[in-house]
Amino acid sequence: MIDNELFQKLIAPFSAEDHKDRVLPGRSGEKWFYIPWRTIRKRLLEVCPEWQIAWSDPFYLNDPSQKNYCVVRCTITINGVAREGLGNSEIEQISSKGNDMSRGTPIERAKADAFKEAAEAFGIAAYLHDQEYVVKYLQSQRDGRGIKRYHDNQEIQAGARGRKILG
């Protein structure tokens, strides 16, 4: 059983400096705030040092689009309560210019993805799905990246970036 005090510590927003941003693939430069898996692990170690983790063996899928994926299942247990996450990573991450964009092995990437999914099943960093909330939160912490990202994404969605505006 997870008591309310522990639960509130787990789901509390991370500090502004813990938030990183990255460009979303296939979204013309739009950015997304996220929390690295190592930061989530640090929170678990600080808040509930008795947590446990288990991993499945990796397995591989080939989808119809001819992309191959490594898939891993992660189970996190806190105070006897288990939550599971499924993570995946493309075997090859090649840019449109033919460059290898992968960091780490497919298994390492799939494990990180599965870990974040399992942690989110407890509510850890789940607020990140509401990026408008994240922008407001970062502003309240006097971190200007949130509002900058918001305005940049608005321009991208309106087609004002990378295009010649005709008058």
Chimera marker file (.cmm) of the C-alpha trace (Angstrom):
<marker_set name="trace">
<marker id="1" x="0.000" y="0.000" z="0.000" r="1" g="1" b="0" radius="0.5"/>
<marker id="2" x="1.272" y="3.438" z="-0.902" r="1" g="1" b="0" radius="0.5"/>
<marker id="3" x="0.241" y="6.036" z="1.654" r="1" g="1" b="0" radius="0.5"/>
<marker id="4" x="-0.847" y="9.517" z="0.579" r="1" g="1" b="0" radius="0.5"/>
<marker id="5" x="2.320" y="11.248" z="1.808" r="1" g="1" b="0" radius="0.5"/>
<marker id="6" x="4.573" y="8.950" z="-0.244" r="1" g="1" b="0" radius="0.5"/>
<marker id="7" x="2.259" y="9.239" z="-3.240" r="1" g="1" b="0" radius="0.5"/>
<marker id="8" x="2.376" y="13.063" z="-3.114" r="1" g="1" b="0" radius="0.5"/>
<marker id="9" x="6.194" y="12.963" z="-3.030" r="1" g="1" b="0" radius="0.5"/>
<marker id="10" x="6.277" y="10.629" z="-6.008" r="1" g="1" b="0" radius="0.5"/>
<marker id="11" x="3.943" y="12.688" z="-8.201" r="1" g="1" b="0" radius="0.5"/>
<marker id="12" x="5.254" y="16.147" z="-7.255" r="1" g="1" b="0" radius="0.5"/>
<marker id="13" x="6.532" y="18.147" z="-10.231" r="1" g="1" b="0" radius="0.5"/>
<marker id="14" x="10.272" y="17.984" z="-10.706" r="1" g="1" b="0" radius="0.5"/>
<marker id="15" x="12.386" y="21.112" z="-10.326" r="1" g="1" b="0" radius="0.5"/>
<marker id="16" x="12.551" y="23.439" z="-13.325" r="1" g="1" b="0" radius="0.5"/>
<marker id="17" x="16.181" y="22.525" z="-14.003" r="1" g="1" b="0" radius="0.5"/>
<marker id="18" x="15.264" y="18.827" z="-14.169" r="1" g="1" b="0" radius="0.5"/>
<marker id="19" x="13.103" y="19.498" z="-17.247" r="1" g="1" b="0" radius="0.5"/>
<marker id="20" x="14.856" y="18.986" z="-20.570" r="1" g="1" b="0" radius="0.5"/>
<marker id="21" x="13.448" y="19.649" z="-24.009" r="1" g="1" b="0" radius="0.5"/>
<marker id="22" x="13.812" y="17.952" z="-27.345" r="1" g="1" b="0" radius="0.5"/>
<marker id="23" x="12.471" y="18.291" z="-30.830" r="1" g="1" b="0" radius="0.5"/>
<marker id="24" x="9.611" y="15.924" z="-31.557" r="1" g="1" b="0" radius="0.5"/>
<marker id="25" x="10.383" y="13.613" z="-34.484" r="1" g="1" b="0" radius="0.5"/>
<marker id="26" x="8.325" y="14.382" z="-37.555" r="1" g="1" b="0" radius="0.5"/>
<marker id="27" x="6.808" y="17.542" z="-36.057" r="1" g="1" b="0" radius="0.5"/>
<marker id="28" x="8.726" y="20.265" z="-37.967" r="1" g="1" b="0" radius="0.5"/>
<marker id="29" x="10.795" y="21.419" z="-35.019" r="1" g="1" b="0" radius="0.5"/>
<marker id="30" x="8.150" y="21.410" z="-32.265" r="1" g="1" b="0" radius="0.5"/>
<marker id="31" x="9.655" y="20.804" z="-28.833" r="1" g="1" b="0" radius="0.5"/>
<marker id="32" x="8.496" y="18.750" z="-25.871" r="1" g="1" b="0" radius="0.5"/>
<marker id="33" x="9.607" y="18.927" z="-22.225" r="1" g="1" b="0" radius="0.5"/>
<marker id="34" x="10.570" y="15.653" z="-20.568" r="1" g="1" b="0" radius="0.5"/>
<marker id="35" x="12.338" y="14.294" z="-17.486" r="1" g="1" b="0" radius="0.5"/>
<marker id="36" x="15.329" y="11.990" z="-18.097" r="1" g="1" b="0" radius="0.5"/>
<marker id="37" x="14.933" y="8.463" z="-16.750" r="1" g="1" b="0" radius="0.5"/>
<marker id="38" x="17.982" y="8.895" z="-14.480" r="1" g="1" b="0" radius="0.5"/>
<marker id="39" x="16.251" y="11.822" z="-12.765" r="1" g="1" b="0" radius="0.5"/>
<marker id="40" x="13.156" y="9.685" z="-12.212" r="1" g="1" b="0" radius="0.5"/>
<marker id="41" x="15.356" y="6.929" z="-10.768" r="1" g="1" b="0" radius="0.5"/>
<marker id="42" x="16.948" y="9.480" z="-8.416" r="1" g="1" b="0" radius="0.5"/>
<marker id="43" x="13.478" y="10.480" z="-7.171" r="1" g="1" b="0" radius="0.5"/>
<marker id="44" x="12.618" y="6.830" z="-6.471" r="1" g="1" b="0" radius="0.5"/>
<marker id="45" x="15.882" y="6.353" z="-4.578" r="1" g="1" b="0" radius="0.5"/>
<marker id="46" x="15.273" y="9.481" z="-2.480" r="1" g="1" b="0" radius="0.5"/>
<marker id="47" x="11.566" y="9.029" z="-1.779" r="1" g="1" b="0" radius="0.5"/>
<marker id="48" x="11.280" y="5.251" z="-1.383" r="1" g="1" b="0" radius="0.5"/>
<marker id="49" x="14.718" y="3.593" z="-1.290" r="1" g="1" b="0" radius="0.5"/>
<marker id="50" x="13.138" y="0.129" z="-0.909" r="1" g="1" b="0" radius="0.5"/>
<marker id="51" x="11.643" y="0.182" z="-4.429" r="1" g="1" b="0" radius="0.5"/>
<marker id="52" x="12.328" y="-2.781" z="-6.691" r="1" g="1" b="0" radius="0.5"/>
<marker id="53" x="12.635" y="-3.253" z="-10.419" r="1" g="1" b="0" radius="0.5"/>
<marker id="54" x="12.389" y="-6.239" z="-12.768" r="1" g="1" b="0" radius="0.5"/>
<marker id="55" x="12.957" y="-6.473" z="-16.527" r="1" g="1" b="0" radius="0.5"/>
<marker id="56" x="11.779" y="-8.887" z="-19.165" r="1" g="1" b="0" radius="0.5"/>
<marker id="57" x="14.150" y="-10.280" z="-21.726" r="1" g="1" b="0" radius="0.5"/>
<marker id="58" x="14.100" y="-8.105" z="-24.829" r="1" g="1" b="0" radius="0.5"/>
<marker id="59" x="12.111" y="-9.312" z="-27.804" r="1" g="1" b="0" radius="0.5"/>
<marker id="60" x="12.021" y="-8.010" z="-31.341" r="1" g="1" b="0" radius="0.5"/>
<marker id="61" x="9.174" y="-7.005" z="-33.625" r="1" g="1" b="0" radius="0.5"/>
<marker id="62" x="9.043" y="-6.256" z="-37.313" r="1" g="1" b="0" radius="0.5"/>
<marker id="63" x="6.144" y="-3.990" z="-38.220" r="1" g="1" b="0" radius="0.5"/>
<marker id="64" x="4.618" y="-3.649" z="-41.696" r="1" g="1" b="0" radius="0.5"/>
<marker id="65" x="6.461" y="-0.359" z="-42.305" r="1" g="1" b="0" radius="0.5"/>
<marker id="66" x="9.684" y="-2.416" z="-42.406" r="1" g="1" b="0" radius="0.5"/>
<marker id="67" x="10.911" y="-0.979" z="-39.109" r="1" g="1" b="0" radius="0.5"/>
<marker id="68" x="12.325" y="-3.367" z="-36.548" r="1" g="1" b="0" radius="0.5"/>
<marker id="69" x="11.829" y="-2.731" z="-32.847" r="1" g="1" b="0" radius="0.5"/>
<marker id="70" x="13.353" y="-3.939" z="-29.607" r="1" g="1" b="0" radius="0.5"/>
<marker id="71" x="10.696" y="-4.270" z="-26.886" r="1" g="1" b="0" radius="0.5"/>
<marker id="72" x="11.256" y="-4.593" z="-23.120" r="1" g="1" b="0" radius="0.5"/>
<marker id="73" x="8.848" y="-4.808" z="-20.188" r="1" g="1" b="0" radius="0.5"/>
<marker id="74" x="9.699" y="-3.142" z="-16.857" r="1" g="1" b="0" radius="0.5"/>
<marker id="75" x="7.983" y="-3.706" z="-13.519" r="1" g="1" b="0" radius="0.5"/>
<marker id="76" x="8.537" y="-1.291" z="-10.641" r="1" g="1" b="0" radius="0.5"/>
<marker id="77" x="7.345" y="-2.290" z="-7.180" r="1" g="1" b="0" radius="0.5"/>
<marker id="78" x="6.866" y="0.259" z="-4.390" r="1" g="1" b="0" radius="0.5"/>
<marker id="79" x="5.651" y="-0.898" z="-0.970" r="1" g="1" b="0" radius="0.5"/>
<marker id="80" x="4.283" y="-4.092" z="-2.471" r="1" g="1" b="0" radius="0.5"/>
<marker id="81" x="2.414" y="-2.314" z="-5.302" r="1" g="1" b="0" radius="0.5"/>
<marker id="82" x="3.651" y="-3.182" z="-8.800" r="1" g="1" b="0" radius="0.5"/>
<marker id="83" x="3.217" y="-1.187" z="-11.980" r="1" g="1" b="0" radius="0.5"/>
<marker id="84" x="4.371" y="-2.233" z="-15.415" r="1" g="1" b="0" radius="0.5"/>
<marker id="85" x="5.538" y="-0.350" z="-18.479" r="1" g="1" b="0" radius="0.5"/>
<marker id="86" x="6.310" y="-1.491" z="-21.986" r="1" g="1" b="0" radius="0.5"/>
<marker id="87" x="9.134" y="0.234" z="-23.839" r="1" g="1" b="0" radius="0.5"/>
<marker id="88" x="10.324" y="0.036" z="-27.388" r="1" g="1" b="0" radius="0.5"/>
<marker id="89" x="13.019" y="1.434" z="-29.614" r="1" g="1" b="0" radius="0.5"/>
<marker id="90" x="13.679" y="1.199" z="-33.304" r="1" g="1" b="0" radius="0.5"/>
<marker id="91" x="16.672" y="-1.023" z="-34.001" r="1" g="1" b="0" radius="0.5"/>
<marker id="92" x="18.056" y="1.580" z="-36.378" r="1" g="1" b="0" radius="0.5"/>
<marker id="93" x="17.390" y="5.282" z="-36.018" r="1" g="1" b="0" radius="0.5"/>
<marker id="94" x="18.489" y="6.800" z="-39.292" r="1" g="1" b="0" radius="0.5"/>
<marker id="95" x="17.892" y="10.443" z="-40.236" r="1" g="1" b="0" radius="0.5"/>
<marker id="96" x="16.482" y="11.515" z="-43.581" r="1" g="1" b="0" radius="0.5"/>
<marker id="97" x="20.093" y="12.291" z="-44.564" r="1" g="1" b="0" radius="0.5"/>
<marker id="98" x="21.196" y="8.739" z="-43.749" r="1" g="1" b="0" radius="0.5"/>
<marker id="99" x="22.949" y="9.548" z="-40.451" r="1" g="1" b="0" radius="0.5"/>
<marker id="100" x="22.741" y="7.220" z="-37.438" r="1" g="1" b="0" radius="0.5"/>
<marker id="101" x="20.833" y="9.160" z="-34.754" r="1" g="1" b="0" radius="0.5"/>
<marker id="102" x="20.716" y="6.473" z="-32.084" r="1" g="1" b="0" radius="0.5"/>
<marker id="103" x="22.125" y="6.901" z="-28.607" r="1" g="1" b="0" radius="0.5"/>
<marker id="104" x="22.998" y="3.674" z="-26.857" r="1" g="1" b="0" radius="0.5"/>
<marker id="105" x="21.873" y="0.250" z="-27.935" r="1" g="1" b="0" radius="0.5"/>
<marker id="106" x="18.263" y="-0.585" z="-28.852" r="1" g="1" b="0" radius="0.5"/>
<marker id="107" x="17.980" y="-2.564" z="-25.598" r="1" g="1" b="0" radius="0.5"/>
<marker id="108" x="19.202" y="0.405" z="-23.521" r="1" g="1" b="0" radius="0.5"/>
<marker id="109" x="16.740" y="2.755" z="-25.238" r="1" g="1" b="0" radius="0.5"/>
<marker id="110" x="13.840" y="0.303" z="-24.851" r="1" g="1" b="0" radius="0.5"/>
<marker id="111" x="14.679" y="-0.221" z="-21.165" r="1" g="1" b="0" radius="0.5"/>
<marker id="112" x="14.707" y="3.539" z="-20.529" r="1" g="1" b="0" radius="0.5"/>
<marker id="113" x="11.342" y="3.864" z="-22.291" r="1" g="1" b="0" radius="0.5"/>
<marker id="114" x="9.846" y="0.968" z="-20.298" r="1" g="1" b="0" radius="0.5"/>
<marker id="115" x="11.200" y="2.380" z="-17.030" r="1" g="1" b="0" radius="0.5"/>
<marker id="116" x="9.587" y="5.778" z="-17.661" r="1" g="1" b="0" radius="0.5"/>
<marker id="117" x="6.277" y="4.095" z="-18.580" r="1" g="1" b="0" radius="0.5"/>
<marker id="118" x="6.297" y="2.001" z="-15.388" r="1" g="1" b="0" radius="0.5"/>
<marker id="119" x="7.133" y="5.065" z="-13.274" r="1" g="1" b="0" radius="0.5"/>
<marker id="120" x="4.370" y="7.029" z="-14.968" r="1" g="1" b="0" radius="0.5"/>
<marker id="121" x="1.931" y="4.260" z="-14.039" r="1" g="1" b="0" radius="0.5"/>
<marker id="122" x="2.547" y="5.431" z="-10.442" r="1" g="1" b="0" radius="0.5"/>
<marker id="123" x="1.938" y="9.034" z="-11.547" r="1" g="1" b="0" radius="0.5"/>
<marker id="124" x="5.614" y="10.011" z="-11.619" r="1" g="1" b="0" radius="0.5"/>
<marker id="125" x="6.092" y="12.769" z="-14.230" r="1" g="1" b="0" radius="0.5"/>
<marker id="126" x="2.622" y="12.031" z="-15.657" r="1" g="1" b="0" radius="0.5"/>
<marker id="127" x="1.937" y="15.780" z="-15.719" r="1" g="1" b="0" radius="0.5"/>
<marker id="128" x="4.289" y="16.034" z="-18.724" r="1" g="1" b="0" radius="0.5"/>
<marker id="129" x="1.456" y="14.932" z="-21.021" r="1" g="1" b="0" radius="0.5"/>
<marker id="130" x="-0.114" y="18.341" z="-20.384" r="1" g="1" b="0" radius="0.5"/>
<marker id="131" x="2.563" y="20.552" z="-21.914" r="1" g="1" b="0" radius="0.5"/>
<marker id="132" x="0.484" y="23.698" z="-21.278" r="1" g="1" b="0" radius="0.5"/>
<marker id="133" x="0.666" y="22.869" z="-17.565" r="1" g="1" b="0" radius="0.5"/>
<marker id="134" x="4.440" y="22.366" z="-17.887" r="1" g="1" b="0" radius="0.5"/>
<marker id="135" x="4.828" y="25.788" z="-19.526" r="1" g="1" b="0" radius="0.5"/>
<marker id="136" x="2.842" y="27.455" z="-16.724" r="1" g="1" b="0" radius="0.5"/>
<marker id="137" x="4.764" y="25.497" z="-14.085" r="1" g="1" b="0" radius="0.5"/>
<marker id="138" x="8.140" y="26.527" z="-15.538" r="1" g="1" b="0" radius="0.5"/>
<marker id="139" x="6.966" y="30.143" z="-15.677" r="1" g="1" b="0" radius="0.5"/>
<marker id="140" x="5.960" y="29.960" z="-12.007" r="1" g="1" b="0" radius="0.5"/>
<marker id="141" x="9.505" y="28.760" z="-11.278" r="1" g="1" b="0" radius="0.5"/>
<marker id="142" x="10.900" y="31.760" z="-13.188" r="1" g="1" b="0" radius="0.5"/>
<marker id="143" x="12.186" y="29.543" z="-15.987" r="1" g="1" b="0" radius="0.5"/>
<marker id="144" x="11.656" y="31.327" z="-19.302" r="1" g="1" b="0" radius="0.5"/>
<marker id="145" x="12.134" y="28.196" z="-21.431" r="1" g="1" b="0" radius="0.5"/>
<marker id="146" x="8.481" y="27.273" z="-21.084" r="1" g="1" b="0" radius="0.5"/>
<marker id="147" x="7.008" y="30.400" z="-22.605" r="1" g="1" b="0" radius="0.5"/>
<marker id="148" x="9.723" y="30.500" z="-25.292" r="1" g="1" b="0" radius="0.5"/>
<marker id="149" x="8.923" y="26.904" z="-26.274" r="1" g="1" b="0" radius="0.5"/>
<marker id="150" x="5.214" y="27.706" z="-26.297" r="1" g="1" b="0" radius="0.5"/>
<marker id="151" x="5.672" y="30.687" z="-28.642" r="1" g="1" b="0" radius="0.5"/>
<marker id="152" x="8.101" y="28.787" z="-30.885" r="1" g="1" b="0" radius="0.5"/>
<marker id="153" x="5.642" y="25.896" z="-31.233" r="1" g="1" b="0" radius="0.5"/>
<marker id="154" x="2.784" y="28.314" z="-31.987" r="1" g="1" b="0" radius="0.5"/>
<marker id="155" x="4.858" y="29.809" z="-34.822" r="1" g="1" b="0" radius="0.5"/>
<marker id="156" x="5.727" y="26.372" z="-36.182" r="1" g="1" b="0" radius="0.5"/>
<marker id="157" x="2.083" y="25.263" z="-36.119" r="1" g="1" b="0" radius="0.5"/>
<marker id="158" x="1.055" y="28.462" z="-37.900" r="1" g="1" b="0" radius="0.5"/>
<marker id="159" x="3.622" y="27.796" z="-40.627" r="1" g="1" b="0" radius="0.5"/>
<marker id="160" x="5.668" y="30.919" z="-39.920" r="1" g="1" b="0" radius="0.5"/>
<marker id="161" x="8.969" y="29.079" z="-39.409" r="1" g="1" b="0" radius="0.5"/>
<marker id="162" x="11.085" y="28.029" z="-42.325" r="1" g="1" b="0" radius="0.5"/>
<marker id="163" x="8.702" y="29.512" z="-44.866" r="1" g="1" b="0" radius="0.5"/>
<marker id="164" x="8.797" y="32.675" z="-46.795" r="1" g="1" b="0" radius="0.5"/>
<marker id="165" x="5.788" y="34.724" z="-45.729" r="1" g="1" b="0" radius="0.5"/>
<marker id="166" x="4.154" y="36.366" z="-48.716" r="1" g="1" b="0" radius="0.5"/>
<marker id="167" x="2.620" y="39.759" z="-48.184" r="1" g="1" b="0" radius="0.5"/>
<link id1="1" id2="2" r="1" g="1" b="0" radius="0.2"/>
<link id1="2" id2="3" r="1" g="1" b="0" radius="0.2"/>
<link id1="3" id2="4" r="1" g="1" b="0" radius="0.2"/>
<link id1="4" id2="5" r="1" g="1" b="0" radius="0.2"/>
<link id1="5" id2="6" r="1" g="1" b="0" radius="0.2"/>
<link id1="6" id2="7" r="1" g="1" b="0" radius="0.2"/>
<link id1="7" id2="8" r="1" g="1" b="0" radius="0.2"/>
<link id1="8" id2="9" r="1" g="1" b="0" radius="0.2"/>
<link id1="9" id2="10" r="1" g="1" b="0" radius="0.2"/>
<link id1="10" id2="11" r="1" g="1" b="0" radius="0.2"/>
<link id1="11" id2="12" r="1" g="1" b="0" radius="0.2"/>
<link id1="12" id2="13" r="1" g="1" b="0" radius="0.2"/>
<link id1="13" id2="14" r="1" g="1" b="0" radius="0.2"/>
<link id1="14" id2="15" r="1" g="1" b="0" radius="0.2"/>
<link id1="15" id2="16" r="1" g="1" b="0" radius="0.2"/>
<link id1="16" id2="17" r="1" g="1" b="0" radius="0.2"/>
<link id1="17" id2="18" r="1" g="1" b="0" radius="0.2"/>
<link id1="18" id2="19" r="1" g="1" b="0" radius="0.2"/>
<link id1="19" id2="20" r="1" g="1" b="0" radius="0.2"/>
<link id1="20" id2="21" r="1" g="1" b="0" radius="0.2"/>
<link id1="21" id2="22" r="1" g="1" b="0" radius="0.2"/>
<link id1="22" id2="23" r="1" g="1" b="0" radius="0.2"/>
<link id1="23" id2="24" r="1" g="1" b="0" radius="0.2"/>
<link id1="24" id2="25" r="1" g="1" b="0" radius="0.2"/>
<link id1="25" id2="26" r="1" g="1" b="0" radius="0.2"/>
<link id1="26" id2="27" r="1" g="1" b="0" radius="0.2"/>
<link id1="27" id2="28" r="1" g="1" b="0" radius="0.2"/>
<link id1="28" id2="29" r="1" g="1" b="0" radius="0.2"/>
<link id1="29" id2="30" r="1" g="1" b="0" radius="0.2"/>
<link id1="30" id2="31" r="1" g="1" b="0" radius="0.2"/>
<link id1="31" id2="32" r="1" g="1" b="0" radius="0.2"/>
<link id1="32" id2="33" r="1" g="1" b="0" radius="0.2"/>
<link id1="33" id2="34" r="1" g="1" b="0" radius="0.2"/>
<link id1="34" id2="35" r="1" g="1" b="0" radius="0.2"/>
<link id1="35" id2="36" r="1" g="1" b="0" radius="0.2"/>
<link id1="36" id2="37" r="1" g="1" b="0" radius="0.2"/>
<link id1="37" id2="38" r="1" g="1" b="0" radius="0.2"/>
<link id1="38" id2="39" r="1" g="1" b="0" radius="0.2"/>
<link id1="39" id2="40" r="1" g="1" b="0" radius="0.2"/>
<link id1="40" id2="41" r="1" g="1" b="0" radius="0.2"/>
<link id1="41" id2="42" r="1" g="1" b="0" radius="0.2"/>
<link id1="42" id2="43" r="1" g="1" b="0" radius="0.2"/>
<link id1="43" id2="44" r="1" g="1" b="0" radius="0.2"/>
<link id1="44" id2="45" r="1" g="1" b="0" radius="0.2"/>
<link id1="45" id2="46" r="1" g="1" b="0" radius="0.2"/>
<link id1="46" id2="47" r="1" g="1" b="0" radius="0.2"/>
<link id1="47" id2="48" r="1" g="1" b="0" radius="0.2"/>
<link id1="48" id2="49" r="1" g="1" b="0" radius="0.2"/>
<link id1="49" id2="50" r="1" g="1" b="0" radius="0.2"/>
<link id1="50" id2="51" r="1" g="1" b="0" radius="0.2"/>
<link id1="51" id2="52" r="1" g="1" b="0" radius="0.2"/>
<link id1="52" id2="53" r="1" g="1" b="0" radius="0.2"/>
<link id1="53" id2="54" r="1" g="1" b="0" radius="0.2"/>
<link id1="54" id2="55" r="1" g="1" b="0" radius="0.2"/>
<link id1="55" id2="56" r="1" g="1" b="0" radius="0.2"/>
<link id1="56" id2="57" r="1" g="1" b="0" radius="0.2"/>
<link id1="57" id2="58" r="1" g="1" b="0" radius="0.2"/>
<link id1="58" id2="59" r="1" g="1" b="0" radius="0.2"/>
<link id1="59" id2="60" r="1" g="1" b="0" radius="0.2"/>
<link id1="60" id2="61" r="1" g="1" b="0" radius="0.2"/>
<link id1="61" id2="62" r="1" g="1" b="0" radius="0.2"/>
<link id1="62" id2="63" r="1" g="1" b="0" radius="0.2"/>
<link id1="63" id2="64" r="1" g="1" b="0" radius="0.2"/>
<link id1="64" id2="65" r="1" g="1" b="0" radius="0.2"/>
<link id1="65" id2="66" r="1" g="1" b="0" radius="0.2"/>
<link id1="66" id2="67" r="1" g="1" b="0" radius="0.2"/>
<link id1="67" id2="68" r="1" g="1" b="0" radius="0.2"/>
<link id1="68" id2="69" r="1" g="1" b="0" radius="0.2"/>
<link id1="69" id2="70" r="1" g="1" b="0" radius="0.2"/>
<link id1="70" id2="71" r="1" g="1" b="0" radius="0.2"/>
<link id1="71" id2="72" r="1" g="1" b="0" radius="0.2"/>
<link id1="72" id2="73" r="1" g="1" b="0" radius="0.2"/>
<link id1="73" id2="74" r="1" g="1" b="0" radius="0.2"/>
<link id1="74" id2="75" r="1" g="1" b="0" radius="0.2"/>
<link id1="75" id2="76" r="1" g="1" b="0" radius="0.2"/>
<link id1="76" id2="77" r="1" g="1" b="0" radius="0.2"/>
<link id1="77" id2="78" r="1" g="1" b="0" radius="0.2"/>
<link id1="78" id2="79" r="1" g="1" b="0" radius="0.2"/>
<link id1="79" id2="80" r="1" g="1" b="0" radius="0.2"/>
<link id1="80" id2="81" r="1" g="1" b="0" radius="0.2"/>
<link id1="81" id2="82" r="1" g="1" b="0" radius="0.2"/>
<link id1="82" id2="83" r="1" g="1" b="0" radius="0.2"/>
<link id1="83" id2="84" r="1" g="1" b="0" radius="0.2"/>
<link id1="84" id2="85" r="1" g="1" b="0" radius="0.2"/>
<link id1="85" id2="86" r="1" g="1" b="0" radius="0.2"/>
<link id1="86" id2="87" r="1" g="1" b="0" radius="0.2"/>
<link id1="87" id2="88" r="1" g="1" b="0" radius="0.2"/>
<link id1="88" id2="89" r="1" g="1" b="0" radius="0.2"/>
<link id1="89" id2="90" r="1" g="1" b="0" radius="0.2"/>
<link id1="90" id2="91" r="1" g="1" b="0" radius="0.2"/>
<link id1="91" id2="92" r="1" g="1" b="0" radius="0.2"/>
<link id1="92" id2="93" r="1" g="1" b="0" radius="0.2"/>
<link id1="93" id2="94" r="1" g="1" b="0" radius="0.2"/>
<link id1="94" id2="95" r="1" g="1" b="0" radius="0.2"/>
<link id1="95" id2="96" r="1" g="1" b="0" radius="0.2"/>
<link id1="96" id2="97" r="1" g="1" b="0" radius="0.2"/>
<link id1="97" id2="98" r="1" g="1" b="0" radius="0.2"/>
<link id1="98" id2="99" r="1" g="1" b="0" radius="0.2"/>
<link id1="99" id2="100" r="1" g="1" b="0" radius="0.2"/>
<link id1="100" id2="101" r="1" g="1" b="0" radius="0.2"/>
<link id1="101" id2="102" r="1" g="1" b="0" radius="0.2"/>
<link id1="102" id2="103" r="1" g="1" b="0" radius="0.2"/>
<link id1="103" id2="104" r="1" g="1" b="0" radius="0.2"/>
<link id1="104" id2="105" r="1" g="1" b="0" radius="0.2"/>
<link id1="105" id2="106" r="1" g="1" b="0" radius="0.2"/>
<link id1="106" id2="107" r="1" g="1" b="0" radius="0.2"/>
<link id1="107" id2="108" r="1" g="1" b="0" radius="0.2"/>
<link id1="108" id2="109" r="1" g="1" b="0" radius="0.2"/>
<link id1="109" id2="110" r="1" g="1" b="0" radius="0.2"/>
<link id1="110" id2="111" r="1" g="1" b="0" radius="0.2"/>
<link id1="111" id2="112" r="1" g="1" b="0" radius="0.2"/>
<link id1="112" id2="113" r="1" g="1" b="0" radius="0.2"/>
<link id1="113" id2="114" r="1" g="1" b="0" radius="0.2"/>
<link id1="114" id2="115" r="1" g="1" b="0" radius="0.2"/>
<link id1="115" id2="116" r="1" g="1" b="0" radius="0.2"/>
<link id1="116" id2="117" r="1" g="1" b="0" radius="0.2"/>
<link id1="117" id2="118" r="1" g="1" b="0" radius="0.2"/>
<link id1="118" id2="119" r="1" g="1" b="0" radius="0.2"/>
<link id1="119" id2="120" r="1" g="1" b="0" radius="0.2"/>
<link id1="120" id2="121" r="1" g="1" b="0" radius="0.2"/>
<link id1="121" id2="122" r="1" g="1" b="0" radius="0.2"/>
<link id1="122" id2="123" r="1" g="1" b="0" radius="0.2"/>
<link id1="123" id2="124" r="1" g="1" b="0" radius="0.2"/>
<link id1="124" id2="125" r="1" g="1" b="0" radius="0.2"/>
<link id1="125" id2="126" r="1" g="1" b="0" radius="0.2"/>
<link id1="126" id2="127" r="1" g="1" b="0" radius="0.2"/>
<link id1="127" id2="128" r="1" g="1" b="0" radius="0.2"/>
<link id1="128" id2="129" r="1" g="1" b="0" radius="0.2"/>
<link id1="129" id2="130" r="1" g="1" b="0" radius="0.2"/>
<link id1="130" id2="131" r="1" g="1" b="0" radius="0.2"/>
<link id1="131" id2="132" r="1" g="1" b="0" radius="0.2"/>
<link id1="132" id2="133" r="1" g="1" b="0" radius="0.2"/>
<link id1="133" id2="134" r="1" g="1" b="0" radius="0.2"/>
<link id1="134" id2="135" r="1" g="1" b="0" radius="0.2"/>
<link id1="135" id2="136" r="1" g="1" b="0" radius="0.2"/>
<link id1="136" id2="137" r="1" g="1" b="0" radius="0.2"/>
<link id1="137" id2="138" r="1" g="1" b="0" radius="0.2"/>
<link id1="138" id2="139" r="1" g="1" b="0" radius="0.2"/>
<link id1="139" id2="140" r="1" g="1" b="0" radius="0.2"/>
<link id1="140" id2="141" r="1" g="1" b="0" radius="0.2"/>
<link id1="141" id2="142" r="1" g="1" b="0" radius="0.2"/>
<link id1="142" id2="143" r="1" g="1" b="0" radius="0.2"/>
<link id1="143" id2="144" r="1" g="1" b="0" radius="0.2"/>
<link id1="144" id2="145" r="1" g="1" b="0" radius="0.2"/>
<link id1="145" id2="146" r="1" g="1" b="0" radius="0.2"/>
<link id1="146" id2="147" r="1" g="1" b="0" radius="0.2"/>
<link id1="147" id2="148" r="1" g="1" b="0" radius="0.2"/>
<link id1="148" id2="149" r="1" g="1" b="0" radius="0.2"/>
<link id1="149" id2="150" r="1" g="1" b="0" radius="0.2"/>
<link id1="150" id2="151" r="1" g="1" b="0" radius="0.2"/>
<link id1="151" id2="152" r="1" g="1" b="0" radius="0.2"/>
<link id1="152" id2="153" r="1" g="1" b="0" radius="0.2"/>
<link id1="153" id2="154" r="1" g="1" b="0" radius="0.2"/>
<link id1="154" id2="155" r="1" g="1" b="0" radius="0.2"/>
<link id1="155" id2="156" r="1" g="1" b="0" radius="0.2"/>
<link id1="156" id2="157" r="1" g="1" b="0" radius="0.2"/>
<link id1="157" id2="158" r="1" g="1" b="0" radius="0.2"/>
<link id1="158" id2="159" r="1" g="1" b="0" radius="0.2"/>
<link id1="159" id2="160" r="1" g="1" b="0" radius="0.2"/>
<link id1="160" id2="161" r="1" g="1" b="0" radius="0.2"/>
<link id1="161" id2="162" r="1" g="1" b="0" radius="0.2"/>
<link id1="162" id2="163" r="1" g="1" b="0" radius="0.2"/>
<link id1="163" id2="164" r="1" g="1" b="0" radius="0.2"/>
<link id1="164" id2="165" r="1" g="1" b="0" radius="0.2"/>
<link id1="165" id2="166" r="1" g="1" b="0" radius="0.2"/>
<link id1="166" id2="167" r="1" g="1" b="0" radius="0.2"/>
</marker_set>
